[in-house]
Amino acid sequence: MNIKKLIIISCLGSLIFLVIVYLIFRFTPSIYLIPVITLTLYVCTAIGNILPINLPLKSTIRDWFVDKSIYRICIIGRSGTGKTTLIENAFTFSNSKNPPPSTKIFDSFRVKMALDLEAINYTNYIDILVSDYQGQSPYQLMKEDNNYFFGNSNNRLINTLIFMVDLIPKITDENNKILNDEELLQWFIDKGDILKRIENRVLENYEYNGDAVVSIFLDRFYSKNLKQIILLISKSDLIDKLMQNGYITIPNCQNGKEYAEYKFSKMINNLKKISEELKRIDTKYYCINTKNTDDLKDVFNQLLKREIRI
């Protein structure tokens, strides 16, 4: 059923309802008004919920109030991979206002961000809506019905999907305080079996953001609006420090970036396959330090360069 028919049926239904209300007030004794009106509303509501036009019409009406001019970025990754830190540092020079309401599994941020992160210049900017997925499992997202961010099932609005992984997990002390980089490295050194612990973290990331999960996300959110799928690998800079100080030796890898590319080569190759099959969508990967704004410049230049407004 197309939208014109839905609107016509809705208007006719509303007109019939108004006529019924008029007749009730015109011919019903005042003593019976309240129970009769209550019964009428109950019956009309029940009929409206049963009719097949109800859900698509609701979805269409909600869609009218969604701002489609905003560039939408959805970030998915395990807890502790650095998603929140990425958002805070990537948008250091943005003008954030009127943030959208977050949901149980999403923290959402609306920002205006200059393309050139080296200068505080809002002359050329892009409106961005970033959502940081907070779910314990990526499959929770399959049940999320946030039209404002995703759009309805017939008109998905996501422009970029970012899958985020890391090499070293977030660790907290006995007071639940997150260890900083120096404390985190010392924790690994003290505990020993550094490469085994790193391998375990890599496996956790594969469980969370594996090929099957990426395929499910694409199946659910693919549309003409989806332009890019990005893989971000964080904390390779910490691997550099461990290597430079002689705590780990990795054959055939000269630095943390090479090691990150090696450990997540399966994910990288999967992105290449997606790019070959869906030629309209760009796929890239980056090794980043989420705490270094300069390190994020190339990533967001790639994300935004085609969307900049002058």
C-alpha positions as CSV (number, residue, x, y, z in Angstrom):
1,M,0.0,0.0,0.0
2,N,1.6,3.3,-1.1
3,I,1.8,6.4,1.1
4,K,-0.9,8.3,-0.8
5,K,-3.4,5.6,-0.1
6,L,-2.3,5.5,3.6
7,I,-2.9,9.2,4.0
8,I,-6.3,9.1,2.3
9,I,-7.4,6.2,4.4
10,S,-6.1,7.9,7.6
11,C,-8.0,11.2,6.7
12,L,-11.2,9.3,6.0
13,G,-10.9,7.4,9.3
14,S,-10.4,10.7,11.1
15,L,-13.4,12.3,9.4
16,I,-15.6,9.3,10.3
17,F,-14.4,9.5,13.9
18,L,-15.3,13.2,14.1
19,V,-18.8,12.4,12.6
20,I,-19.3,9.7,15.3
21,V,-18.2,12.2,18.0
22,Y,-20.7,14.8,16.7
23,L,-23.5,12.3,16.6
24,I,-22.8,11.2,20.1
25,F,-22.9,14.7,21.5
26,R,-26.0,15.5,19.4
27,F,-28.2,12.6,20.3
28,T,-26.9,11.0,23.5
29,P,-28.3,12.2,26.9
30,S,-25.7,13.9,29.0
31,I,-25.8,11.3,31.7
32,Y,-24.5,8.7,29.2
33,L,-21.9,10.8,27.5
34,I,-18.8,9.7,29.4
35,P,-19.3,5.9,29.1
36,V,-20.4,6.2,25.5
37,I,-17.3,8.3,24.5
38,T,-15.1,5.9,26.4
39,L,-16.5,2.9,24.6
40,T,-16.1,4.7,21.2
41,L,-12.5,5.6,21.8
42,Y,-11.8,2.0,23.0
43,V,-13.4,0.5,19.8
44,C,-11.7,3.0,17.4
45,T,-8.3,2.5,19.0
46,A,-8.7,-1.3,18.8
47,I,-9.7,-1.1,15.1
48,G,-6.8,1.2,14.4
49,N,-4.3,-1.2,15.9
50,I,-5.8,-4.1,13.9
51,L,-5.8,-2.4,10.5
52,P,-2.7,-3.3,8.4
53,I,-2.2,0.4,7.7
54,N,-1.4,1.2,11.3
55,L,2.3,0.2,11.5
56,P,3.5,1.6,8.1
57,L,1.5,4.8,8.6
58,K,3.1,5.3,12.0
59,S,6.5,4.6,10.6
60,T,5.9,7.0,7.7
61,I,4.7,9.8,10.0
62,R,7.7,9.4,12.3
63,D,9.9,9.5,9.3
64,W,8.6,13.0,8.4
65,F,10.1,14.4,11.6
66,V,13.5,13.0,11.1
67,D,16.3,15.4,10.0
68,K,17.9,13.6,7.0
69,S,20.5,16.3,6.3
70,I,22.7,15.1,9.2
71,Y,25.7,12.9,8.4
72,R,25.2,9.8,10.6
73,I,28.1,7.7,12.0
74,C,27.5,4.5,14.0
75,I,30.4,3.1,16.0
76,I,30.3,-0.5,17.1
77,G,32.9,-2.2,19.3
78,R,33.5,-4.0,22.6
79,S,33.6,-2.0,25.8
80,G,37.0,-0.6,26.4
81,T,38.1,-0.3,22.8
82,G,38.2,3.5,23.0
83,K,34.9,4.6,21.3
84,T,34.1,7.3,23.8
85,T,37.7,8.6,23.8
86,L,37.6,8.7,20.0
87,I,34.5,10.8,20.0
88,E,35.8,13.2,22.6
89,N,39.1,13.8,20.8
90,A,37.9,13.6,17.1
91,F,35.4,16.4,17.8
92,T,37.6,18.6,19.8
93,F,37.0,21.5,17.5
94,S,33.3,20.9,16.9
95,N,30.4,23.1,18.1
96,S,28.2,20.6,20.0
97,K,24.6,21.6,20.8
98,N,21.1,20.1,21.1
99,P,22.3,16.5,21.6
100,P,19.7,13.9,20.6
101,P,18.2,11.7,23.3
102,S,20.3,8.6,24.0
103,T,18.7,5.1,24.3
104,K,19.5,2.2,26.6
105,I,22.2,1.0,24.3
106,F,23.3,4.1,22.5
107,D,25.0,7.3,23.5
108,S,24.3,9.9,20.8
109,F,26.0,13.2,20.1
110,R,25.1,15.9,17.5
111,V,28.1,18.0,16.5
112,K,29.2,20.5,13.9
113,M,32.8,19.8,12.9
114,A,35.2,21.6,10.6
115,L,36.8,19.4,8.0
116,D,40.3,20.8,8.7
117,L,41.1,19.7,12.3
118,E,44.2,21.8,12.5
119,A,42.3,25.1,12.6
120,I,39.3,26.2,14.6
121,N,37.2,27.2,11.6
122,Y,33.5,26.7,11.3
123,T,33.1,28.4,7.9
124,N,33.1,25.0,6.2
125,Y,31.4,22.4,8.3
126,I,29.2,19.4,8.4
127,D,26.4,18.4,10.7
128,I,27.2,15.0,12.3
129,L,25.2,12.7,14.4
130,V,27.4,10.1,16.1
131,S,26.1,7.1,18.0
132,D,28.3,5.0,20.3
133,Y,26.8,1.5,20.7
134,Q,26.9,0.5,24.4
135,G,25.3,-2.9,24.2
136,Q,27.0,-6.0,25.7
137,S,26.4,-7.9,22.5
138,P,26.1,-6.7,18.9
139,Y,22.9,-8.7,18.5
140,Q,21.1,-6.3,20.9
141,L,21.3,-3.8,18.1
142,M,19.1,-6.0,15.9
143,K,16.2,-5.1,18.2
144,E,16.9,-1.3,18.2
145,D,14.2,0.8,16.7
146,N,15.5,4.3,16.8
147,N,14.1,6.0,13.7
148,Y,15.8,9.3,14.4
149,F,19.2,7.7,14.0
150,F,18.7,4.7,11.7
151,G,15.7,5.8,9.7
152,N,12.8,3.4,9.1
153,S,13.4,0.0,7.5
154,N,12.5,1.3,4.1
155,N,14.9,4.3,4.2
156,R,18.0,3.7,6.3
157,L,20.0,6.8,7.0
158,I,23.4,5.6,8.3
159,N,26.2,7.1,6.2
160,T,29.2,5.4,7.8
161,L,29.6,2.2,9.9
162,I,32.7,2.1,12.1
163,F,33.8,-1.2,13.6
164,M,36.3,-0.6,16.3
165,V,38.7,-3.1,17.8
166,D,41.8,-3.0,20.0
167,L,44.9,-5.0,21.0
168,I,44.9,-4.3,24.7
169,P,41.8,-4.3,27.0
170,K,40.8,-1.7,29.4
171,I,41.8,-2.5,33.0
172,T,40.5,-1.0,36.3
173,D,42.2,-1.1,39.7
174,E,40.7,-2.2,43.0
175,N,38.8,1.2,43.2
176,N,37.3,0.7,39.8
177,K,39.5,3.5,38.4
178,I,40.6,3.0,34.8
179,L,44.3,2.6,34.4
180,N,46.1,5.1,32.3
181,D,48.5,4.0,29.6
182,E,51.6,3.8,31.8
183,E,49.7,2.0,34.6
184,L,48.2,-0.4,32.0
185,L,51.6,-1.3,30.5
186,Q,53.0,-1.9,34.0
187,W,50.0,-4.1,34.8
188,F,50.8,-6.2,31.7
189,I,54.5,-6.4,32.5
190,D,53.8,-7.4,36.1
191,K,51.2,-10.1,35.1
192,G,53.4,-11.6,32.4
193,D,52.3,-13.7,29.4
194,I,51.9,-10.4,27.5
195,L,51.5,-11.9,24.0
196,K,49.0,-14.4,25.3
197,R,46.9,-11.7,26.9
198,I,47.0,-9.7,23.7
199,E,45.9,-12.7,21.7
200,N,43.0,-13.2,24.1
201,R,41.9,-9.6,23.5
202,V,42.1,-10.0,19.7
203,L,39.9,-13.1,20.0
204,E,37.3,-11.2,22.0
205,N,37.2,-8.6,19.3
206,Y,36.7,-11.2,16.6
207,E,33.8,-12.7,18.7
208,Y,32.2,-9.3,18.9
209,N,32.9,-7.9,15.4
210,G,33.5,-11.0,13.3
211,D,32.5,-11.5,9.7
212,A,29.1,-12.8,10.5
213,V,28.3,-9.7,12.6
214,V,29.4,-7.4,9.9
215,S,27.2,-9.2,7.4
216,I,24.2,-8.9,9.7
217,F,24.8,-5.2,10.1
218,L,25.0,-4.7,6.3
219,D,21.9,-6.7,5.8
220,R,20.0,-4.6,8.3
221,F,21.4,-1.1,7.5
222,Y,22.5,-1.2,3.9
223,S,20.9,1.5,1.8
224,K,21.8,4.1,-0.8
225,N,22.8,6.3,2.1
226,L,25.6,4.0,3.4
227,K,28.8,5.3,1.9
228,Q,31.6,3.9,4.0
229,I,32.6,1.0,6.3
230,I,35.6,1.7,8.4
231,L,37.7,-0.6,10.7
232,L,39.6,1.2,13.4
233,I,42.3,-0.6,15.3
234,S,43.3,1.2,18.5
235,K,46.2,0.9,21.0
236,S,48.9,-0.2,18.5
237,D,50.9,2.6,20.0
238,L,51.0,0.6,23.3
239,I,52.4,-2.3,21.4
240,D,55.2,0.0,20.1
241,K,56.1,0.9,23.6
242,L,56.3,-2.8,24.7
243,M,58.4,-3.6,21.7
244,Q,60.7,-0.6,22.1
245,N,61.4,-1.5,25.7
246,G,62.1,-5.1,25.0
247,Y,59.1,-6.6,26.8
248,I,57.8,-8.4,23.7
249,T,59.4,-9.6,20.5
250,I,57.2,-10.2,17.5
251,P,58.8,-12.0,14.5
252,N,58.2,-10.3,11.1
253,C,56.7,-7.2,12.7
254,Q,58.7,-4.0,13.0
255,N,56.1,-2.0,14.9
256,G,52.7,-2.0,16.5
257,K,50.9,-1.1,13.2
258,E,52.3,-4.1,11.4
259,Y,51.4,-6.3,14.3
260,A,47.8,-4.9,14.3
261,E,47.5,-5.4,10.6
262,Y,48.6,-9.0,11.0
263,K,46.3,-9.8,13.9
264,F,43.3,-8.3,12.3
265,S,44.1,-9.4,8.7
266,K,40.9,-11.5,8.5
267,M,38.8,-8.4,9.2
268,I,40.8,-6.3,6.8
269,N,40.4,-8.9,4.0
270,N,36.7,-9.1,4.7
271,L,36.4,-5.4,4.2
272,K,38.2,-5.8,0.8
273,K,35.6,-8.4,-0.2
274,I,32.8,-6.1,0.7
275,S,34.4,-3.3,-1.3
276,E,34.6,-5.6,-4.3
277,E,31.0,-6.7,-4.0
278,L,29.5,-3.3,-3.2
279,K,31.5,-1.0,-5.4
280,R,29.6,2.1,-4.3
281,I,30.8,1.7,-0.7
282,D,34.3,2.7,0.4
283,T,36.0,0.4,2.9
284,K,39.2,1.4,4.8
285,Y,41.1,0.5,7.9
286,Y,43.2,2.6,10.2
287,C,45.5,2.0,13.2
288,I,44.9,4.9,15.6
289,N,45.7,6.4,18.9
290,T,42.3,7.6,20.2
291,K,44.0,10.0,22.6
292,N,45.9,11.9,19.9
293,T,43.8,14.3,17.9
294,D,46.4,14.6,15.2
295,D,46.3,10.8,14.8
296,L,42.6,11.0,14.0
297,K,42.9,13.7,11.3
298,D,43.3,11.3,8.4
299,V,40.4,9.2,9.5
300,F,37.9,12.0,9.7
301,N,39.2,13.7,6.6
302,Q,38.3,10.5,4.7
303,L,34.9,10.4,6.4
304,L,33.9,13.9,5.7
305,K,35.7,15.2,2.6
306,R,32.7,14.4,0.3
307,E,30.2,15.9,2.7
308,I,31.7,19.3,3.4
309,R,29.4,22.2,2.8
310,I,30.7,25.6,1.6
